[in-house]
Every structure is written in C-alpha cells, then in structure tokens.
Amino acid sequence: MSVTIEQYPVGAGPYAVTTGPDGALWFTLVHSGRIGRLAPGGEPVTFDVDPGAGPTIIAPGPDGALWFTCYRSHEIGRITTAGRVSRFALPAPAAGPFGIVAGADGALWFTESAADRIGRITTGGEITEFPLPGAGLFASAITAAGDGSLWFTLNQANAVGRIGPDHKITVFELPTAQSGPVGITAGPDGAVWFVQILAGQAGRITGDGEITEFPLPDRAGRPHAITTGPGGRLWLTEWAGNRISAITTDGVVESFDLPTPGSEPHGLTAGPDGAVWVALENGFLARVTV
C-alpha cells in the first residue's frame, strides 16, 4: 500500500483532531487554550477557550456541537460550529478529564484520569460520575461500542475497562505487563482496538474480554492514538517513531514515515474526504490518503 502525506499549518501544538458535523476538521491547541477548525479547501480558524484550560480531546456531540475535555482547568467544554464556547466545571476537584466520546444514550462520556472516575454529561450540562474500582488507574482514552457500552484504557493499571448501559464497570487486565494502554477505538470487526505506548503494540479485545496483542515493527515507536480508517484498517500514530501505521484486523502492519522529522503525531481521525487526518505537535495537520 502506498500513501500520500500532505501537511497544513494550523498553529502551535495541535493534540487531537476529529470530524465535525459541518464536514470540517476540528482540533485542539492544548498549549494556547484554543479550538481550531479547518474546512475543506479553506484556511484554519481558531476560537479562544482559555489559555489555562488545556483543551485536550475533542469529539462530535449528538447536538450538532463539538465537545472537548479541558485537562488543566478540570472542565468539559462545548463549542458550536459557529465558534460559541461553553464550559462545565466537574464536581471532583483536580479531576484531569482526558478522553471524551458521544454515547448511544445521547450523552457525552469522558474519563477523569486524576480522579479515577468515568463521567457522563448531558447536552444540557448535567454531570454524573462513576468511580472506578481502584486508585491511581489513570483512565485515558474512551470509545463507544456498538452494544451501547463504553470502553476505556487504564494507563497505569495496565488494563482496559468497560462500562455498560447498566453502569456496571468491568476491568480486563492486559497480558503484557506495564504496557501503558492509551488510545482506543471501536474496530471495523466488531471488537475494540487499543494501543500500548510502553510495549509498542496494538491490542484487540472482544465483548467478552478475549485479548489479542500485535507487536509493531518498531517496539520503541510509542503508539499513542488509534482510529478506524480507510480500507477497513486501524490507523495509529507513533510519536517517537515519527510515523503513522496501519494494521489490518488480522494484525498485518504497514508503517509510513512523516515528511518532517520530529513531528510528534498524537491524535488522528478518519476525515470526511476519505483520508486520515493527524494532529502533529510541530504545528500541522497531516492528511494521509491511500
């Protein structure tokens, strides 16, 4: 498989990127406390949140807006496609919200990495929190599965968790010790896929907890985020390796170097144009076409 990689300057330090309901790419600028938008064929536009907020992960909501976590100010944010920002403070002090995703129940679900909780916020701003079974687990990314459950990584517990529609939480320990799971996504095969930043692996877990791990060619590549993309593959970023990789559901991996050294790729998403879009710490969004 061959790919073409183009880069678009968007401002300092993009961290996460997603496709918005308006067909544009929306991204977080964590260092400057801004949210950005890049329309097809257009120039990037940014919107102020707060220099100290630390907007981190962003996801489309069921209400036609974008929702994001503010890791530093311990808030959940909402931005309309016109750029109007609202923020909702979390009940738990120093919660450290990180991952966020829309659930099947019409609410947004998020992780509280420092408070060891999974949170839920309605589009009206009502917040509910669910404690995890332990301390220091560092809940990180979160994704929605087809059965109405939410799956999330527990970075410091070396585990993947599930919270069902009944709000029962189940934790699955990973076979590889101290693997550091971070990114997670619903796969094209009905399973949930994740990456293990310390082990240099991708993982797959079924609904009943069966886990398979796939070592990447560069075990020191530091895989960070993962998403389902073109060709029925899973696409992931390797920030230490300065590359993105694609993995089939059978575990076959192909890797592609980014054109600029030290790009430090983090979040990525399947774009509205059939490409994979990647947030690069060095100030660009990369467009990867097959």
C-alpha positions in Angstrom: 0.0 0.0 0.0 1.3 3.5 -0.9 0.1 6.7 0.7 0.5 10.4 0.1 1.0 12.7 3.0 0.3 16.5 2.9 0.8 18.9 5.8 -1.3 22.0 6.6 -0.1 24.6 9.2 -2.7 25.2 11.9 -0.8 26.8 14.8 1.2 25.6 17.8 0.7 22.3 19.3 -2.4 20.5 17.9 -3.1 17.5 20.0 -6.4 15.9 18.9 -8.5 16.1 15.7 -12.0 15.0 14.8 -14.5 15.4 12.0 -17.3 17.8 12.9 -20.9 17.7 11.9 -20.3 20.5 9.5 -17.8 18.5 7.4 -14.8 20.3 8.7 -11.8 19.2 10.8 -11.9 20.4 14.4 -8.8 20.2 16.6 -7.4 21.2 20.0 -4.5 23.5 20.5 -3.7 22.5 24.1 -0.8 24.9 24.7 -2.6 28.1 23.7 -6.0 27.1 25.0 -7.8 27.3 21.7 -10.0 25.2 19.4 -9.4 25.1 15.7 -11.4 24.5 12.6 -10.1 23.6 9.1 -12.7 23.5 6.4 -12.1 21.6 3.1 -10.0 23.9 0.9 -10.0 26.7 3.5 -7.7 28.3 6.0 -7.6 27.3 9.7 -9.7 29.4 12.1 -9.2 29.3 15.8 -11.5 30.1 18.8 -10.5 31.1 22.3 -11.3 28.9 25.2 -8.8 29.9 28.0 -5.0 29.9 28.0 -5.0 27.8 31.1 -7.8 25.4 30.2 -5.7 22.8 28.3 -8.3 21.6 25.7 -7.2 18.1 25.0 -9.5 15.6 23.3 -12.4 16.7 21.1 -15.4 14.7 19.7 -18.7 15.5 17.9 -21.7 15.5 20.1 -25.3 14.4 19.4 -26.5 18.0 19.5 -24.6 19.3 16.4 -21.8 20.8 18.5 -18.2 19.7 19.4 -17.4 18.6 22.9 -13.9 18.6 24.5 -12.0 18.0 27.7 -10.1 20.7 29.5 -7.4 18.7 31.3 -5.8 21.7 33.1 -9.0 23.5 34.2 -10.9 20.3 35.0 -13.9 21.2 32.8 -15.8 19.8 29.9 -16.2 22.2 27.0 -18.7 22.6 24.2 -18.2 24.6 21.0 -20.8 25.2 18.4 -19.9 25.1 14.7 -20.2 29.0 14.8 -17.5 29.1 17.5 -19.5 29.8 20.6 -17.9 28.2 23.7 -19.5 26.9 26.9 -17.6 25.3 29.8 -18.9 23.0 32.6 -16.8 22.5 35.8 -16.5 19.0 37.1 -17.6 18.1 40.7 -14.4 16.3 41.5 -11.5 18.7 42.2 -8.4 18.2 40.0 -10.2 15.5 38.0 -8.0 15.7 35.0 -10.5 14.9 32.2 -8.9 13.4 29.2 -10.8 11.3 26.7 -14.4 12.0 25.5 -16.9 10.4 23.2 -20.6 10.5 22.4 -22.5 7.6 23.8 -25.5 5.7 22.5 -27.7 7.3 25.2 -27.4 10.8 23.8 -24.9 12.0 26.4 -21.1 12.6 26.3 -18.9 10.2 28.2 -15.4 11.1 29.5 -12.5 9.9 31.6 -11.2 11.6 34.7 -7.6 10.4 34.8 -6.7 12.0 38.1 -9.9 11.3 39.9 -10.3 7.6 38.9 -13.8 8.1 37.6 -15.8 7.8 34.4 -18.0 10.8 33.8 -21.2 11.4 31.8 -22.5 14.8 30.8 -25.8 15.5 29.1 -26.1 18.1 26.3 -27.7 20.3 28.9 -24.7 20.1 31.2 -25.9 17.7 33.9 -22.9 15.6 35.1 -22.8 12.2 36.7 -19.6 10.4 37.8 -18.9 6.7 38.3 -16.0 5.7 40.5 -13.5 3.1 39.1 -12.6 0.0 41.2 -9.2 1.3 42.4 -6.9 4.3 42.8 -4.2 5.6 40.5 -5.6 3.8 37.5 -5.3 6.8 35.1 -8.3 6.4 32.9 -7.2 7.8 29.5 -9.0 7.4 26.1 -12.6 6.2 25.7 -14.7 4.9 22.8 -18.3 3.8 22.2 -19.0 0.2 21.1 -22.0 -1.0 19.1 -23.8 -2.6 22.1 -24.2 0.7 23.9 -21.2 0.2 26.2 -18.2 2.4 26.6 -14.6 1.1 26.6 -11.6 2.9 28.1 -7.9 2.4 28.7 -6.5 2.4 32.2 -2.9 3.5 31.6 -1.4 2.9 35.0 -3.4 -0.2 35.7 -2.3 -2.0 32.6 -5.9 -2.7 31.8 -8.9 -1.9 29.6 -12.2 -1.1 31.2 -15.9 -1.4 30.1 -18.9 0.4 31.5 -22.2 -1.0 30.3 -25.7 0.6 29.8 -26.4 -0.6 33.4 -23.3 1.5 34.5 -21.5 -1.7 35.8 -17.8 -1.4 35.3 -15.6 -4.4 34.4 -11.8 -4.3 34.1 -9.7 -6.6 31.9 -6.0 -6.9 32.7 -3.7 -7.0 29.7 -1.3 -9.9 29.1 1.8 -7.8 28.6 3.0 -6.2 31.9 3.4 -2.4 32.1 2.3 -1.9 28.6 0.7 1.6 29.1 -2.5 1.4 27.1 -3.6 4.9 25.8 -5.7 5.2 22.6 -8.8 3.1 22.0 -11.4 2.8 19.2 -14.2 0.6 18.0 -12.9 -1.5 15.2 -14.4 -2.5 11.9 -14.6 -6.1 13.0 -16.9 -5.6 16.0 -14.1 -5.7 18.5 -12.4 -2.8 20.3 -8.8 -1.9 19.5 -6.2 -0.1 21.5 -2.5 0.8 21.5 0.1 0.1 24.2 2.6 3.0 24.3 5.2 1.3 26.5 5.1 -2.1 24.8 5.0 -0.9 21.2 1.9 -3.0 20.5 -1.7 -2.8 19.2 -4.3 -4.8 21.1 -7.8 -6.2 20.3 -10.5 -7.1 22.8 -13.8 -8.8 22.2 -17.0 -8.0 24.0 -16.4 -11.0 26.3 -12.9 -9.9 27.2 -10.7 -12.0 24.9 -7.5 -10.1 24.2 -5.0 -10.4 21.4 -1.8 -8.3 21.1 0.1 -7.4 17.9 3.7 -6.2 18.3 4.5 -3.3 16.0 7.7 -3.5 13.9 9.3 -0.7 16.0 8.6 -1.6 19.6 10.1 1.8 20.7 7.7 3.8 18.4 5.4 4.9 21.3 2.0 4.3 19.7 -0.4 6.9 21.1 -3.8 7.1 19.3 -5.8 4.7 17.1 -8.8 5.0 14.8 -10.7 3.0 12.2 -9.9 4.4 8.7 -9.7 3.6 5.0 -9.5 0.0 3.8 -11.1 -1.5 6.9 -7.8 -0.9 8.7 -6.9 0.5 12.1 -4.6 3.5 11.8 -2.4 4.6 14.7 0.2 7.2 15.5 3.8 6.5 16.7 5.1 9.8 18.1 8.6 8.6 19.0 8.9 6.9 15.6 7.6 9.9 13.7 5.3 7.8 11.7 1.7 6.5 11.3 0.9 2.9 10.8 -2.0 0.9 9.5 -2.9 -2.5 10.8 -5.4 -5.0 9.4 -7.8 -6.9 11.6 -5.5 -9.9 11.0 -2.6 -8.0 12.6 -0.6 -7.1 9.4 1.2 -3.8 9.9 2.4 -1.2 7.4 4.2 1.9 8.5 4.7 5.3 6.9 7.2 8.0 7.9 6.1 11.5 8.2 7.9 14.0 5.9 9.1 16.3 8.7 11.5 15.0 11.4 10.3 15.4 15.0 6.6 15.9 14.0 5.4 14.1 17.2 2.0 12.8 15.9 -0.7 12.4 18.5 -4.5 12.3 17.7 -5.9 11.2 14.4 -9.3 10.7 12.8 -11.0 9.4 9.6 -11.8 12.6 7.7 -14.9 13.4 5.7 -12.8 13.2 2.5 -11.8 9.5 3.0 -8.3 10.5 4.2 -6.8 10.0 7.7 -6.0 13.3 9.4 -3.3 13.5 12.0 -2.5 16.2 14.6 1.2 16.9 14.7 2.8 18.6 17.7 5.0 20.7 15.4 2.1 22.8 14.3 0.5 20.9 11.4 -2.4 18.7 10.5 -1.3 15.9 8.2 -3.6 14.5 5.5 -2.9 10.9 4.6 -4.5 9.5 1.5 -4.2 5.9 0.3 
